[in-house]
Amino acid sequence: MITKLFFEIKNILAELASSLILGKNKDAAGFAMILSEKSRALAEELGK
């Protein structure tokens, strides 16, 4: 589960960076929200 979350976060970071580079701020905001949710889930898993 933790490995899956790491890969999801890696992919979201790549999408976020791509959106920021292309100037798609609305998309970047969405990716940032998803990243926050996945990071929280990872922190909860690591805290177990």
N, C-alpha and C positions, 0 to 999 in steps of 0.2 A: 504494500500500500504506500509506504513512504517513497519507494523508488518511483512509483507511478506519479505521485505528487511532484517529485523533483522534475521529472520529465515534462509534466504539464506546465509547471512554473517556467521551465526553460523555454518552452514553446511560446508561452504568453509573453515572456520578456522579449523574444525575437519579434513577435507581432507588434508589441508596443514600440520597440525601437524603430521598426519599419514604418509604422504609422507616424511617429514623430518626425522621422527623416523626410517623409513625403508631405508633411504638413497637414495631416488628417487629424486635427486635434479632437474632433468629436469621437472618432474611432479610438484614439489613444485614451480618452477618458474612460471609455467602456472597457478597454483592456486593463487599465489601471484598477478599475473596480473588481474585475475578475481576478486579477493578480492578488489583490487584497484578500479576497475570499479564499483563494487557494493557499496563500501564505498562512492565514489563520488556521485552516484545516491542517496544514503541515505542522504548525506549532502545537496544535492539539494532539496530533499523532506522536510527535516527538516527546510530549509531556507525559505520555502514558507510561 
